[in-house]
Amino acid sequence: MPTNELIFLASIAGLYLMLAISPGPNFLVITATAIGQSRARAVCVGLGVSTASVAWASLAAVGLGVVVAQYQWVQQALRIAGGVYLLYIGARMFFQAGRPLAGRDGMAAGKTAWQAYRFGLATNLANPKSLVFFTSAFATLFTPDLSLWAKIAAVLVVGAISLTLNVVIAGLFSSAVARQGYGAAKPAIDRVTGGLMAFFGIKLLLGR
């Protein structure tokens, strides 16, 4: 394996890891599902988030950054769609904060596995951090002389890091201790989480 391609993959891993571990909409929806529903549902949300990360990375590998740089309206359209979605999710979470927490045996009242997966997928596709990251800093690493196998390996690295972190987060926040603490402070936690989601949406709509 050529040294320059090893450096490229290490750069991809390090850069994406910094994005993945920083709090944002992806982290919020996984933890909220883990605490409020179950580990299985949170893992499904995490799978959706990881799928979107792989999709973003794939688009960056084939030149998404160049397209966005040349056609500013594409980025504006993505920003508006993402902002509206995050604002909707945040407002919904905020105003439904008073709803009681379902028991472990009452999971039918929550999201199905497929709904949870789609929720994670849509959230990451609308995530302003993902939009900016994959169309700028991340995309610049994919130079024209880069081999096809290196591009594919980079996308796989993103998928592996994302999936690993999301499964770990789902496991940590679905513990009995976390759930009990959440049950006692559910309205406040949901309002803060919803408020943050709405904040990310408004920030994206304002282009900041």
C-alpha positions in Angstrom: 0.0 0.0 0.0 1.6 3.3 -1.1 2.5 5.7 1.7 0.5 8.6 0.4 -2.7 6.5 0.3 -2.0 5.4 3.9 -1.7 9.0 4.9 -4.9 9.8 3.1 -6.9 7.1 4.9 -5.4 8.1 8.2 -6.4 11.7 7.5 -9.9 10.6 6.6 -10.2 8.6 9.8 -8.9 11.4 12.0 -11.0 14.1 10.3 -14.2 12.1 10.4 -13.7 10.9 14.0 -13.5 14.6 15.1 -16.9 15.1 13.5 -18.4 12.0 14.9 -17.5 12.5 18.5 -18.7 16.2 18.6 -22.3 16.6 20.0 -24.9 17.4 17.4 -28.2 16.2 15.9 -27.0 12.7 15.3 -25.8 12.3 18.9 -29.1 13.8 20.2 -31.4 11.5 18.3 -29.5 8.3 19.2 -29.3 9.1 22.9 -32.9 10.2 23.1 -34.0 7.0 21.5 -31.7 4.9 23.7 -33.0 6.5 26.9 -36.7 6.9 25.9 -37.3 3.6 24.0 -34.7 0.8 23.9 -31.2 -0.2 22.9 -32.5 -2.0 19.8 -34.4 1.1 18.5 -31.3 3.3 19.2 -29.1 0.9 17.3 -31.6 1.2 14.4 -31.4 5.0 14.6 -27.6 4.6 14.6 -27.7 2.4 11.5 -29.6 5.1 9.8 -27.1 7.7 10.8 -24.2 5.5 9.6 -26.0 4.9 6.3 -26.3 8.6 5.7 -22.6 9.1 6.6 -21.6 6.5 4.0 -23.9 8.2 1.5 -22.3 11.6 2.3 -18.8 10.1 2.0 -19.6 8.4 -1.3 -20.9 11.7 -2.7 -17.7 13.5 -1.6 -15.6 10.7 -3.2 -17.3 11.3 -6.6 -17.0 15.1 -6.5 -19.8 16.5 -4.4 -17.6 19.3 -3.1 -16.9 20.4 -6.7 -20.6 20.5 -7.6 -21.5 22.5 -4.5 -18.6 24.9 -5.1 -19.8 25.5 -8.7 -23.5 25.6 -8.0 -24.3 27.5 -4.9 -28.0 27.0 -5.3 -27.4 23.2 -4.6 -25.9 24.0 -1.2 -28.7 26.5 -0.5 -31.4 24.0 -1.3 -29.7 21.4 0.9 -29.5 24.0 3.7 -33.1 24.9 3.5 -34.4 21.3 3.4 -32.2 20.3 6.3 -33.1 23.4 8.3 -36.8 22.8 7.9 -36.5 19.2 8.9 -34.4 19.8 12.0 -36.7 22.7 13.1 -39.7 20.4 12.7 -38.1 17.5 14.7 -37.0 19.9 17.4 -40.4 21.6 17.8 -42.2 18.3 17.9 -39.8 17.0 20.6 -40.2 20.2 22.6 -44.0 20.3 22.6 -44.3 16.6 23.3 -42.0 16.7 26.2 -44.8 16.2 28.7 -45.8 12.8 27.3 -45.1 9.9 29.8 -42.2 7.6 29.2 -43.3 4.2 27.8 -42.3 1.1 29.6 -40.0 -1.5 28.2 -43.0 -3.7 27.4 -44.8 -0.9 25.6 -42.3 -0.4 22.8 -45.1 -0.8 20.2 -46.1 2.7 21.1 -42.7 4.0 20.0 -41.0 3.8 16.6 -40.7 0.5 14.8 -37.2 -0.6 13.8 -37.8 0.7 10.2 -39.1 4.0 11.4 -36.2 4.4 13.8 -33.8 3.6 10.9 -35.4 6.2 8.6 -35.4 8.7 11.5 -31.6 8.4 11.9 -31.1 8.4 8.1 -33.1 11.6 7.6 -31.6 13.3 10.6 -28.0 12.8 9.4 -28.9 13.7 5.8 -30.3 17.0 7.2 -27.5 17.5 9.7 -25.8 20.9 9.1 -22.5 19.6 10.4 -22.5 16.7 7.9 -23.5 19.0 5.1 -20.6 21.5 5.7 -18.1 18.8 6.6 -18.6 16.5 3.6 -18.9 19.3 1.1 -15.8 21.2 2.3 -12.9 19.8 4.4 -13.7 16.1 3.7 -14.2 16.6 0.0 -10.9 18.4 -0.5 -9.0 15.2 0.5 -10.3 13.4 -2.6 -7.8 14.6 -5.2 -8.2 13.7 -8.9 -5.1 11.4 -8.8 -6.5 9.3 -6.0 -7.0 5.6 -6.9 -10.5 4.0 -6.9 -9.6 1.5 -4.2 -8.5 4.3 -1.9 -11.8 6.1 -2.4 -13.7 3.0 -1.6 -11.5 2.3 1.4 -12.2 5.8 2.7 -15.9 5.3 2.5 -15.6 2.0 4.4 -13.5 3.7 7.1 -16.2 6.3 7.6 -18.9 3.6 7.8 -16.9 1.5 10.3 -16.2 4.5 12.6 -19.7 5.7 12.4 -21.3 2.3 13.1 -18.9 1.5 16.0 -19.5 4.9 17.8 -23.3 4.8 17.3 -23.6 1.3 18.7 -21.5 2.2 21.7 -23.6 5.3 22.3 -26.8 3.3 22.0 -25.5 0.8 24.6 -24.3 3.4 27.1 -27.5 5.5 27.1 -29.9 2.6 27.2 -28.7 1.4 30.6 -31.1 1.1 33.5 -29.4 3.9 35.3 -29.6 6.3 32.3 -33.3 5.4 31.8 -34.2 5.9 35.4 -32.5 9.3 35.5 -34.3 10.3 32.2 -37.6 9.2 33.6 -37.3 11.6 36.5 -36.3 14.6 34.3 -38.0 13.7 31.0 -39.8 17.0 30.3 -36.8 19.1 30.9 -34.4 16.8 29.0 -36.8 16.6 26.0 -37.3 20.4 25.9 -33.5 21.0 26.0 -33.0 18.3 23.3 -35.8 19.7 21.2 -34.6 23.2 21.7 -31.1 22.3 20.5 -32.5 20.5 17.4 -34.5 23.6 16.6 -31.5 25.8 17.1 -29.5 23.7 14.6 -32.3 24.0 12.2 -32.6 27.8 12.5 -28.9 28.2 12.3 -28.9 26.2 9.0 -31.7 28.2 7.6 -29.8 31.4 8.4 -26.7 30.0 6.7 -24.6 30.3 9.8 
